[in-house]
Amino acid sequence: MRIGVYVCHCGGNISEVVDVKAVAEAAERLPDVVLVRTNEHMCSELGQNLVYNDIKEHNLDKVVIAACSPQFHEKTFRNTLSKAGLNPYVLEMANIREQCSWTHHDQPELATKKAGDLTSAAVAKARLDEPLGSKKIPIGNRVLVIGGGIAGIQAALDLGDAGFKVHLVERKPSIGGKMAQLSRTFPTEDCSACILSPKMADVPANPNITLLTNSEVEKVEGYVGNFEVTVRQKPRYVDADKCVTCKMCEPKCPVKVPDEFEEGLATRKAIYVPFDFAVPYKHVIDPSVCLRLTRGGDICGNCQKECPHDAVDFDQKETIHDIVVDTIIVATGYEPFDAERKKAFGYGKFDNVITGLEMERMISCSAEGRELRPIGKRIAFIQCVGSRDEHVGNEYCSRICCMYSTKLSQLLKREDPSREVYVFYTDLRSFGKGFEEYYKRAQDSGVKFVRGRPAELFENPDTRRVNLKVEDTLSRQVIESEFDLVVLATGLEPGKGTLKIAETMTLGRTSDGFLREAHPKFKPVDTLTEGVFIAGAAQGPKDIPDTVAQASAAASRAIRLMNQGEVEAEPITATINEGLCSACGTCVTMCPYEAISLVEKEGHKVAEVNEVLCKGCGSCAGACPTGAAQQKHYKTAQLRAMLTAVLAGEA
């Protein structure tokens, strides 16, 4: 056996802490190692050519790279081995950057010893590595997009325009998402509806897009190239083909409930159109409040009697759609932080404490000549409500709150220059293109930005105005004043739809609850499940331009995959030794991907692995009581050899 070892400096990332020369010298003494080299950048073309040429010249049959995380460049070096004629799975990488130089940057001796141990373990495992072959899976041109906000709409349109067959699933009666509720968009102050509504209208007009509103994904099974999806579509109780949206039904409906599109500041009927530019622009009946649907019998039914086109149908039932797709894009968006969780600010208790999204609707309706409620002359914005707050579990910055408060404050000031508008902030973050200039423009318009955050709000029982006290941490001036309206700049959280999809599809989530990407730099829209991509605020808080860009990126990644016609399945999967298998079913229950089943073979049951579904997590191998379940490339013997190598020099 001839093993070559390569130790990388990583442009100083490793060599500034780890003694690369010492690691290389230790590797030279390991059994079966015939060649050791160091290089400044192993991942560079020069470094790859070094490995390629050494395999040819020195007849290497195993290669160990001591460098950065395999997540970065394992595929790079596997390709290098393939070009040189070696099986790519006889490569081992020792992570001496993240696990040594970065972790122990202030302990160079410890970092060097650990780097030597990890390299020794990689060599020990390489001796037992076996060539693995991968399977080819055919892949077509069918895509499921989950979520009909701006991210889902953009991804669906990109795919549809490129000729791919798209199913766009939205749980609400109309697509549009949160962007449909906005007044203007920062920093250009374009009308939100003017940007969004043409894109919404393009969705049903595209012959390659099938739109399923009022629908939710119930189940996803299968794998890239063959995802079997169950979608449950709730009834609208209105025949969309017959409905011409004449609105003759609405006046006769006796039910009035808070309108969710107007954030509860106005009411709607039980039969309603979601909003003025909804898609589909058709009526829908809310079954939770409709008298006929909640009480049964012949109660009410006024809308059905008034409809001149016989469109109302109380007998409509749920529809189950079984769809097979090749790739999936998850664009399930976000939910605003529930301000009632911050009791000190009095939301839900004080009439004149509202959220930023409520203010969006007030301004938007005011521009249309409709007043949802009085705004007043003195308005205060309080930033970071539900963001950068470890007490509510959201330590992250929601990114958009500073700018949407800056936008709303300017719009209020422009509508009535005599208004006094304050923005109370911890740190004002204007990170995007044109954002800093936009912030300065708000200052010039007379908006007062105060670096300080009120600890608690109080309501004047006589005037119902809200009193707050805060210290400006820049001037040390204490401001104590009453305001007609206090606006809480609530942050972004993962929506219930995101949490449900993560559970349904076994998608990873980061500590903040948003969906986890395969790699934040190299694969920011991929997930660890091949063929599943994420876009928009489902992945983390972001503004509209970043959301649209990421949606197009997710569509592009899906197109890239499907255009190949076939994909290579990862061969590092579980395997079952049928002679040792007792058919206890432990591996079946432990597998999170439902890749293992018990099958009948020669008169007795044994476990069998579907290698296409298997993700190589190793759960079955760890749980199997007989040792029948093993994971290729990480078999028990290989893991034991690595431990032995690391512990060889220990007492």
C-alpha positions in Angstrom: 0.0 0.0 0.0 1.3 3.4 -0.9 -0.2 6.5 0.8 0.6 10.1 0.0 0.0 12.8 2.7 -0.4 16.5 1.9 -0.4 19.2 4.6 -1.8 22.6 3.7 -0.7 26.0 5.0 -4.1 27.4 4.0 -2.6 30.8 3.3 -1.6 31.1 6.9 -5.0 30.1 8.3 -3.3 26.8 9.5 0.4 27.5 9.4 0.2 30.7 11.6 -0.9 28.4 14.5 0.0 24.8 13.6 3.6 23.8 13.0 3.0 22.4 9.5 6.6 21.0 9.2 6.2 19.1 12.5 2.9 17.5 11.3 4.6 16.5 8.0 7.6 15.0 9.8 5.3 13.0 12.1 3.3 11.7 9.0 6.5 10.5 7.4 6.9 8.0 10.2 3.5 6.4 9.8 3.2 2.9 8.2 2.5 2.8 4.5 3.2 6.5 4.0 5.6 6.8 1.1 5.3 10.5 0.3 4.6 13.7 2.4 4.4 17.2 1.0 3.4 20.6 2.3 1.8 23.3 0.2 0.6 26.9 0.7 -2.8 26.3 -1.0 -3.6 22.6 -1.7 -7.0 23.6 -3.2 -5.3 25.7 -5.9 -4.6 24.5 -9.4 -1.0 24.1 -8.4 -1.9 22.0 -5.3 -4.3 19.8 -7.3 -1.7 19.2 -10.0 0.8 18.2 -7.3 -1.6 15.5 -6.1 -2.4 14.4 -9.7 1.3 14.1 -10.7 2.3 12.3 -7.5 -0.4 9.7 -8.0 1.0 9.0 -11.5 4.7 9.2 -10.7 4.8 7.5 -7.3 1.9 5.0 -7.9 -0.1 6.2 -4.9 -3.2 4.2 -4.1 -4.4 6.2 -1.1 -4.3 10.0 -0.5 -4.7 12.0 2.8 -5.1 15.8 2.7 -4.6 17.6 6.0 -6.3 20.9 5.4 -9.7 22.6 5.9 -13.1 21.1 6.4 -14.2 18.4 3.9 -17.3 20.5 3.4 -15.1 23.0 1.5 -12.9 20.9 -0.8 -13.5 17.2 -0.4 -15.4 17.1 -3.8 -12.5 19.1 -5.3 -9.9 16.5 -4.3 -12.2 13.6 -5.1 -12.3 14.9 -8.7 -8.5 15.2 -8.7 -8.2 11.5 -7.7 -10.8 10.5 -10.4 -8.8 12.3 -13.1 -5.6 10.5 -11.9 -7.3 7.1 -12.2 -8.0 6.5 -8.5 -11.4 5.8 -7.0 -12.5 9.1 -5.3 -13.4 7.3 -2.1 -9.8 6.3 -1.2 -9.3 10.0 -0.2 -9.3 11.1 3.4 -9.3 14.6 4.7 -8.0 15.6 8.2 -9.6 18.9 9.2 -6.7 20.8 10.8 -8.1 24.2 10.3 -11.5 24.4 11.9 -10.6 21.7 14.4 -7.1 22.8 15.2 -5.8 26.2 14.2 -9.1 28.0 14.5 -10.2 26.2 17.6 -6.9 26.4 19.5 -5.5 29.6 18.0 -4.0 30.6 21.4 -2.5 27.2 22.0 -0.1 26.4 19.1 1.5 23.4 20.8 -1.9 21.8 21.5 -3.1 22.7 18.0 0.0 21.1 16.4 -0.3 17.9 18.5 -4.0 17.6 17.6 -3.3 18.2 13.9 -0.8 15.3 14.0 -3.3 13.1 15.7 -6.0 13.8 13.2 -3.6 13.2 10.3 -2.5 9.9 11.9 -6.2 8.9 12.3 -6.9 9.8 8.6 -4.0 7.6 7.5 -5.2 4.7 9.6 -8.6 5.0 8.1 -7.2 5.4 4.6 -5.6 2.0 4.9 -9.0 0.4 5.2 -10.8 2.6 2.7 -12.5 0.6 -0.1 -13.4 1.8 -3.6 -17.1 2.8 -3.8 -19.3 3.0 -6.9 -22.2 5.4 -7.2 -25.6 4.9 -8.9 -27.1 7.1 -11.6 -30.6 8.4 -11.0 -32.6 9.7 -14.0 -34.1 13.2 -13.4 -36.7 15.1 -15.3 -38.1 18.7 -15.5 -40.8 18.8 -12.8 -40.5 21.1 -9.8 -42.5 21.8 -6.7 -42.3 25.3 -5.2 -43.7 25.5 -1.7 -44.8 29.0 -0.7 -46.4 31.7 -2.8 -44.7 34.9 -1.5 -42.3 36.9 -3.6 -39.6 34.2 -3.2 -41.9 31.4 -4.4 -43.3 33.5 -7.2 -39.9 34.5 -8.5 -38.6 31.0 -8.4 -41.7 29.6 -10.1 -41.6 32.2 -12.9 -37.9 31.6 -13.6 -38.5 27.9 -13.8 -41.6 28.3 -15.9 -40.0 30.7 -18.3 -37.1 28.2 -18.7 -39.6 25.5 -19.8 -39.8 23.5 -16.6 -43.1 22.2 -15.2 -43.9 23.8 -11.9 -46.4 23.2 -9.2 -46.7 26.3 -6.9 -48.4 25.5 -3.6 -49.6 28.3 -1.3 -51.6 27.7 1.9 -53.6 30.9 1.7 -56.4 31.7 -0.8 -54.1 34.1 -2.7 -50.4 34.3 -3.5 -48.4 37.4 -2.7 -47.3 36.8 0.9 -46.2 39.6 3.2 -45.0 41.8 0.4 -48.6 42.3 -0.7 -49.3 44.1 2.6 -46.5 46.6 2.3 -47.0 50.3 1.3 -43.7 51.2 -0.3 -40.3 49.4 -0.5 -37.1 50.9 0.8 -34.8 52.6 -0.2 -36.4 53.6 -3.5 -40.0 53.8 -2.2 -41.5 52.0 -5.1 -45.1 51.0 -4.7 -45.0 47.5 -3.4 -48.1 46.4 -5.2 -46.8 47.9 -8.5 -43.7 45.6 -8.3 -45.5 42.5 -7.0 -48.9 42.5 -8.8 -47.5 42.0 -12.3 -45.5 39.1 -11.1 -48.5 37.6 -9.4 -50.6 37.9 -12.6 -47.8 36.2 -14.6 -48.1 33.0 -12.5 -51.5 31.7 -13.8 -50.7 33.2 -17.2 -47.6 30.9 -17.5 -48.6 27.6 -19.2 -45.8 25.8 -17.3 -47.1 26.7 -13.9 -49.9 24.9 -12.0 -51.1 27.1 -9.1 -52.6 25.4 -6.0 -53.8 28.0 -3.5 -55.6 27.2 -0.2 -53.3 24.1 -0.2 -50.6 22.6 2.0 -48.0 19.9 1.5 -49.0 17.0 3.7 -46.3 14.4 2.9 -43.1 14.2 0.9 -41.5 10.8 0.2 -38.8 9.6 -2.3 -35.6 11.2 -3.5 -34.2 13.5 -6.1 -35.7 12.7 -9.5 -38.7 11.0 -7.8 -40.2 13.0 -5.0 -43.7 11.8 -4.3 -45.7 14.7 -2.8 -49.2 14.7 -1.3 -50.9 18.1 -1.4 -54.2 18.8 0.5 -56.3 21.5 -1.1 -59.0 23.0 1.1 -62.3 24.0 -0.6 -63.0 27.6 -1.5 -66.8 26.9 -1.4 -66.8 29.1 -4.5 -66.5 27.7 -8.0 -63.6 29.8 -9.3 -64.6 29.1 -12.9 -68.1 30.5 -12.4 -67.2 33.4 -10.0 -66.8 36.7 -11.8 -66.0 38.7 -8.6 -69.1 40.9 -9.0 -69.2 41.2 -5.1 -73.0 41.0 -5.0 -72.7 38.3 -2.4 -70.7 40.3 0.2 -73.4 42.9 1.3 -75.8 40.1 2.2 -73.4 38.2 4.4 -74.3 38.9 8.1 -70.9 38.0 9.4 -68.1 40.5 10.1 -64.7 39.4 11.4 -61.2 41.1 11.6 -59.5 41.2 8.2 -56.1 39.5 8.5 -54.8 41.3 5.4 -55.5 44.6 7.1 -53.9 43.3 10.3 -57.2 43.3 12.1 -57.7 47.1 11.7 -60.7 46.5 9.4 -63.3 43.9 9.0 -64.3 41.5 6.2 -67.3 39.2 5.6 -67.3 35.4 5.7 -67.3 35.5 1.9 -64.6 37.8 0.6 -61.8 38.5 -1.8 -58.5 38.4 0.0 -57.3 41.8 -1.3 -57.7 44.1 -4.3 -55.0 42.4 -6.5 -55.3 38.9 -5.2 -54.4 36.0 -7.5 -56.7 34.2 -8.1 -59.0 37.2 -7.9 -62.0 35.2 -6.8 -64.2 35.0 -3.7 -63.5 32.5 -1.0 -65.6 31.5 2.1 -64.0 31.3 5.5 -65.4 28.0 6.9 -64.4 28.9 10.5 -66.9 31.8 10.6 -69.5 31.1 7.9 -72.9 30.5 9.6 -73.9 27.9 7.0 -70.7 25.9 7.4 -70.3 26.1 11.2 -74.0 25.5 12.1 -75.2 23.4 9.2 -78.7 23.0 7.9 -80.3 25.8 6.0 -79.0 28.6 8.2 -78.1 31.7 6.2 -76.9 30.8 2.7 -77.5 34.5 1.6 -74.4 34.5 -0.6 -75.6 31.5 -2.5 -79.0 33.1 -3.0 -77.5 36.4 -4.2 -74.9 35.0 -6.6 -76.2 35.5 -10.1 -73.8 32.9 -11.5 -74.5 30.0 -9.1 -70.8 30.0 -8.1 -71.3 29.4 -4.3 -71.0 25.7 -3.5 -71.3 24.6 0.1 -70.8 21.0 -0.9 -67.2 21.4 -2.1 -64.8 18.9 -0.4 -61.1 18.8 0.2 -59.0 17.6 -2.8 -55.9 15.4 -2.5 -53.3 16.0 -5.2 -50.6 13.3 -5.6 -47.7 14.9 -7.4 -44.4 13.5 -8.6 -41.6 16.0 -9.0 -37.8 15.9 -9.6 -36.7 18.8 -7.4 -38.3 21.0 -4.7 -37.8 24.6 -3.7 -39.0 25.6 -0.2 -40.0 29.3 0.1 -42.2 29.3 3.1 -41.3 32.8 4.3 -41.5 34.2 7.8 -43.9 35.4 10.5 -43.5 38.8 12.3 -42.5 38.4 16.0 -45.6 38.4 18.3 -45.2 41.7 20.1 -47.5 40.5 22.9 -44.5 38.4 24.1 -42.8 41.7 25.1 -45.2 42.6 27.9 -43.3 45.8 28.8 -44.3 47.5 25.6 -48.0 46.9 26.2 -49.0 45.6 22.7 -52.5 44.2 22.9 -53.1 46.1 26.2 -52.7 49.7 25.1 -54.8 50.8 22.1 -52.2 53.1 20.7 -49.3 50.6 20.6 -49.2 48.9 17.2 -46.7 47.0 15.0 -44.8 48.0 11.9 -47.0 45.9 9.7 -50.1 47.5 11.0 -48.6 50.9 10.2 -47.8 49.7 6.7 -51.6 49.0 6.2 -52.6 52.3 7.7 -50.3 54.2 5.4 -51.2 52.1 2.4 -55.0 52.6 3.0 -54.5 56.3 3.7 -52.9 56.7 0.2 -56.1 55.1 -1.2 -58.3 57.5 0.7 -59.3 55.0 3.4 -58.4 55.7 7.1 -58.1 52.5 9.1 -57.6 54.5 12.3 -56.2 58.0 13.4 -52.4 58.3 13.3 -51.9 61.5 15.3 -49.2 64.1 15.5 -46.5 62.5 17.7 -45.3 59.0 16.7 -42.5 56.9 18.2 -40.9 53.9 16.7 -39.2 51.4 19.0 -36.6 49.1 17.3 -35.4 45.5 17.9 -38.7 44.2 19.3 -38.1 40.4 19.1 -34.7 40.8 17.5 -31.3 40.8 19.2 -33.1 39.7 22.3 -31.8 36.6 24.2 -34.7 36.8 26.6 -37.2 35.8 23.8 -34.6 33.4 22.2 -34.0 35.6 19.1 -30.3 36.7 19.3 -30.1 37.4 15.6 -30.7 40.8 13.8 -33.8 40.7 11.6 -32.0 43.0 9.1 -35.1 44.8 7.7 -36.5 46.5 10.8 -34.2 49.6 10.9 -35.0 50.4 7.3 -38.7 49.7 7.4 -39.0 52.1 10.4 -36.9 54.6 8.5 -39.2 54.3 5.5 -42.4 54.5 7.5 -41.2 57.5 9.5 -40.4 59.4 6.3 -43.8 58.6 4.7 -45.5 59.8 7.9 -43.4 63.0 7.9 -44.0 63.6 4.2 -47.8 63.2 4.6 -47.9 65.7 7.4 -44.6 67.8 7.9 -46.0 69.1 11.2 -45.8 65.6 12.8 -43.1 64.8 15.3 -41.6 61.4 14.5 -39.0 59.7 16.8 -37.1 56.5 16.2 -35.6 54.9 19.3 -32.9 52.4 18.5 -30.1 50.4 20.0 -27.9 50.4 16.9 -29.2 51.5 13.6 -28.1 49.1 10.8 -28.2 50.4 7.3 -26.2 47.6 5.5 -27.6 47.5 2.0 -27.2 49.4 -1.2 -28.5 53.0 -0.8 -29.5 52.3 2.8 -27.1 54.8 4.5 -28.2 57.6 2.1 -31.8 56.7 2.8 -31.2 57.0 6.5 -29.5 60.4 6.1 -32.5 61.6 4.0 -34.8 60.7 6.9 -32.7 62.7 9.2 -32.9 65.7 6.8 -36.6 65.4 6.6 -36.9 66.0 10.4 -37.2 62.4 11.7 -35.5 62.3 15.2 -33.3 59.3 15.7 -32.5 58.7 19.3 -29.9 56.1 20.5 -31.8 54.6 23.4 -34.5 52.1 24.1 -37.4 52.6 26.4 -37.6 49.9 29.1 -41.4 50.2 29.6 -44.4 52.0 28.3 -47.4 53.5 30.2 -50.8 54.6 29.1 -52.3 57.9 30.2 -55.8 56.7 31.4 -57.4 60.1 30.5 -56.0 60.7 27.0 -55.1 57.0 26.1 -51.7 58.4 24.9 -48.6 56.4 25.5 -45.9 57.7 27.8 -42.3 56.6 27.5 -39.0 57.5 29.2 -35.6 56.9 27.6 -32.0 58.2 27.9 -30.2 59.2 24.7 -26.9 57.3 25.2 -25.2 59.7 22.8 -26.2 63.1 24.4 -27.1 61.7 27.9 -30.3 63.7 27.6 -33.4 62.0 29.2 -36.5 62.1 27.0 -39.8 61.7 28.8 -42.9 62.4 26.6 -46.3 61.3 25.5 -47.1 60.0 22.0 -50.3 59.5 20.1 -49.0 56.3 18.6 -46.1 53.9 19.4 -44.9 51.6 16.6 -43.0 48.5 17.5 -40.5 47.4 14.9 -41.1 43.7 15.2 -38.5 41.2 13.9 -38.8 38.1 11.7 -39.3 34.6 12.9 -39.7 31.2 11.1 -43.3 30.8 10.1 -45.4 27.8 11.2 -45.3 26.6 7.6 -41.5 26.6 7.7 -41.5 24.5 10.9 -44.0 22.1 9.5 -42.1 21.6 6.2 -38.9 21.1 8.1 -40.5 18.3 10.0 -42.3 16.8 7.0 -39.2 16.8 4.8 -36.6 16.2 7.6 -34.8 19.4 6.8 -32.2 20.8 9.2 -32.7 24.0 11.0 -30.2 26.4 12.5 -30.3 27.5 16.2 -32.5 30.5 15.2 -35.1 28.1 13.8 -34.7 29.0 10.1 -33.9 26.3 7.5 -30.3 25.2 7.3 -28.4 25.6 4.1 -25.8 23.0 2.9 -23.1 25.6 3.3 -23.4 29.3 4.0 -20.8 30.3 1.4 -20.6 27.5 -1.2 -24.2 26.2 -1.2 -26.3 29.0 0.3 -29.6 27.8 -1.4 -28.9 24.0 -1.3 -30.0 21.8 1.6 -28.3 18.6 2.7 -31.1 16.7 0.9 -30.1 16.4 -2.7 -32.7 18.1 -5.0 -34.2 20.3 -2.3 -33.4 24.0 -2.3 -34.4 26.9 -0.1 -35.2 30.6 -0.9 -36.1 33.8 0.8 -36.9 34.3 4.5 -37.3 30.6 5.1 -33.5 30.5 5.2 -33.2 33.6 7.3 -34.2 37.2 7.6 -33.6 39.3 4.4 -35.0 42.2 2.4 -36.9 42.0 -0.9 -33.9 42.3 -3.3 -32.0 39.6 -1.4 -35.1 37.4 -1.4 -35.6 37.8 -5.1 -31.9 37.1 -5.8 -31.9 34.0 -3.7 -35.2 32.8 -5.3 -33.6 33.1 -8.8 -30.4 31.3 -7.4 -32.5 28.4 -6.1 -34.3 28.2 -9.5 -30.9 28.2 -11.2 -29.5 25.4 -9.0 -32.6 23.3 -9.7 -32.3 23.9 -13.4 -28.6 23.0 -13.3 -29.4 19.7 -11.6 -32.3 18.8 -13.9 -30.5 19.7 -17.1 -28.0 17.0 -16.4 -30.6 14.3 -17.1 -29.3 12.2 -14.3 -27.7 12.6 -11.0 -25.1 10.6 -9.1 -26.3 9.2 -5.8 -23.9 9.4 -2.9 -22.5 5.9 -2.3 -21.7 6.4 1.4 -24.8 4.6 2.5 -25.8 1.9 5.0 -25.3 -1.8 4.2 -26.8 -4.8 6.0 -24.9 -8.1 6.6 -27.9 -10.4 6.2 -26.1 -13.3 7.9 -26.0 -11.2 11.2 -29.4 -9.5 10.8 -32.0 -10.7 13.3 -34.9 -8.7 11.8 -35.4 -6.9 15.1 -36.5 -3.8 13.2 -34.3 -1.4 15.3 -32.7 0.1 12.2 -36.2 0.6 10.6 -37.4 2.7 13.5 -34.1 4.6 13.8 -33.8 5.7 10.2 -35.0 9.3 9.8 -35.3 8.9 6.0 -37.4 5.7 5.9 -34.7 4.1 3.8 -34.8 0.7 5.6 -37.5 -1.9 5.5 -37.9 -5.5 6.5 -38.3 -7.8 3.6 -38.8 -11.5 3.1 -35.8 -13.4 1.7 -35.5 -17.2 1.5 -38.1 -17.8 4.1 -37.0 -15.3 6.7 -37.0 -11.5 7.2 -34.0 -9.3 6.9 -33.5 -5.6 6.8 -32.9 -4.0 3.4 -31.6 -0.5 2.5 -32.9 1.6 -0.3 -29.5 3.2 -1.2 -31.2 6.1 -3.1 -33.2 7.2 0.0 -30.3 6.5 2.4 -28.3 9.7 3.4 -25.5 7.9 5.2 -26.3 9.4 8.7 -25.2 6.2 10.5 -28.1 6.0 12.9 -28.8 2.4 12.0 -25.2 1.3 12.4 -25.0 2.9 15.9 -28.3 1.3 17.0 -28.0 -2.2 15.5 -27.6 -4.7 18.4 -25.9 -7.4 16.3 -23.6 -5.2 14.2 -25.4 -6.3 11.0 -25.9 -2.6 10.0 -22.7 -0.9 8.9 -22.1 2.4 7.0 -19.9 2.2 4.0 -16.8 4.3 4.3 -17.3 4.5 8.1 -17.4 0.9 9.1 -16.7 -0.1 12.7 -13.2 -1.4 11.8 -12.3 2.0 10.2 -13.6 4.0 13.2 -11.7 1.6 15.6 -8.5 2.1 13.6 -8.8 5.9 13.8 -9.3 5.8 17.6 -6.3 3.5 18.0 -4.2 5.8 16.0 -5.2 8.9 18.1 -4.7 7.1 21.4 -1.4 5.3 20.4 0.7 7.9 22.1 -1.5 8.4 25.2 -0.9 6.8 28.5 
